Structure formats: structure tokens, C-alpha cells
Amino acid sequence: MRALLPIPLILMLAACGGESAQPAAAISQPEPRLPHHARSGAYGGVIGADVDALVRQFGPPRLDIRDGDARKLQWSGAACILDAYLYPGEHGEHATATFVDARRGDGRDVDREACIAALRKN
């Protein structure tokens, strides 16, 4: 008798299946856009600066990594590590910084403007 008890339960659950699940609609990602502060030359003249201007501000970079036409420059100090990412313009102009990232030595984020200011003092 106990062996027959699960059968009605299985049949009831099977009846609740309904239609097959439809695949989820694809989620489209918005086009990347520079934040307003990046377009207006924020971060104290870092965004939009070319390699020469960045070296004048911070000295020689600790790292200079090239990947195709992209370039990553890195400076570090006691307060933080600053990465500047440079890409050429739409019409083949020389590369300029389009994004900066700042973090502590342990990887935690730090305020970018504060990091820029701290590295300029060195």
C-alpha cells in the first residue's frame, strides 16, 4: 500500500507542468558612454591627456603595457596605484587617456581624484 502512495502525488505534479518554458529574451547591453565628468576633462587633466602629458604630471610610469593600439600606464605610491588606459581617437588621432582606475595595494577601490592628487605630490 505504501508503494502506491507516491504515484498519485507524482501524477498531480506532472499535471502542473503546463506549457514549456519560453527562452528568456536576450538582454542587450547599452553602448558604453563616457561619464559626464570624463568627457569634460575631469580627474585633474588626466582624462584626455596623452602619454607625454601624463609623464609630465606623474613621472615615468611603473608599467607601460601595449595591447594593439591600446595602452595601459600605471603609477604607484604609498597612497595608491593609478592605471590610465589610453586609446586612439575615432579618426586615428594619437592615443589619449579615456579611463582611469585607482586602488590600494590590497586591491580595494580608492577615490580616483584623491589618488591623482597623492601621486602628484610625490
GIURUR-V573090 format. One record per pair of residues at least 24 apart in sequence whose ideal C-beta (glycine too) atoms are under 8 Angstrom apart, sorted by the first residue. I is the first residue (numbers start at 0). J is the second residue. Records with the same first field share a line. If there is no record, write none. Layout:
BEGIN
I=J / J
END
This chain:
BEGIN
33=97 / 98
37=97 / 98
41=112
42=99 / 111 / 112 / 115
43=112 / 115 / 116 / 119
45=83 / 96 / 99 / 115
46=96 / 97 / 98 / 99
47=95 / 96
48=83 / 95 / 96
49=85 / 93 / 94 / 95 / 96
50=85 / 94
53=83 / 96
56=119
57=81 / 118 / 119
58=121
68=94
69=94
70=94
74=118
75=104 / 118
76=117 / 118 / 121
77=117
78=109 / 113 / 114 / 117 / 118
79=103 / 109 / 113 / 114 / 117 / 118
80=104 / 114
81=111 / 114 / 115 / 118
END
